Amino acid sequence: MSEKIPVTVLTGYLGAGKTTLLNRILTEDHGKKFAVIVNEFGEAGIDGDLVVGADEEVFEMNNGCICCTVRGDLIRILDGLMKRKGKFDAIIVETTGLADPAPVAQTFFVDQDVGDATKLDAVITVTDAKWLKDRLKDAPEAKNQIAFADVIVLNKVDLVTEEELASVEAAIRAINPYAKLHRTERCALPIDQLLDRNAFDLDRILDIEPDFLESGHHHHHSDEVRSMSFTIPGDVDPEKFMPWINDVSQAQGPNILRSKGILAFKGEPRRFVFQGVHMILDGDLQRDWKAGETRSSRLVIIGRDLNENELRQGFEACAA
């Protein structure tokens, strides 16, 4: 695992500050070298010219993010990068502001060569504190970007009042309660808060508000996209859970933006950690349950048009 190259996906709606954040990462005195992949919407790309950093190499994908051709482009670029392994420490993929992050995230599940060589470290979403609430009303991409995020950078906080800021944060938490959230001005944030987070492989998923897992109903006001969480205070039976989660993801995958879970399997000393993007699931046994740590099984599903009671009953039926 340690030999895999970490990949950070940087997303966020138009004008939120993605390129500002990327330039901060590239110019910070951290001693690391990055390969940067910039994904633009439209045929003539300029984002690559906006990225600073004399030593970094910028690769552009110009056919936009609104269809899955992006995945083929990304695989080709990553395959080329793997032939030059050792010349960079990490990869950053900056998506267009109109991007649905799903095709990018799915790449690390569906392509064997990419999955063997790289490790998706985190999806970072930059949001605009002043305009986000308007975008949530008219831009479904903005919701998807927040729903997919492991880390959310709430930028331009100096342009709003504290009351407005609290309202924007509530709107974000209604869509994604578990992502790590940072308030910033001009994307000023220590780099160690963004990179090498291991956020996407779920070791940090339970940096959640303590009452989040018990608050089944106060996230419903987020229009279409909503977050649901379920807890079994103990073990689950893998012979029940695996067929159930596979059936759910196949039947409702288009509506499931993200799924994540940390589970206690009956008779297993290690935690089973899994996540999904739409219909694609991945998971494995990770660290041991620590002495004194309560064995419980927790599942988070973010999506639209999902039957919460049906999912809850299905998950609870997997109890050992």
Secondary structure by P-SEA (a helix, b strand, c coil): cccbbbbbbbbbcccccaaaaaaaaaacccccccbbbbbbcccccccccccccccbbbbbbcccccccaaaaaaaaaaaaaaaacccccbbbbbbccccccccccccccccaaaaacccccbbbbbbbcccaaaaaaccaaaaaaaaaccbbbbcccccccaaaaaaaaaaaaaaccccccccccccccccccccccccccccccccccccccccccccccccccbbbbbbcccccccccaaaaaaaaaaaccccccccccccccccccbbbbbccccccccccccccccccccbbbbbbbbbccccaaaaaaaaaaacc
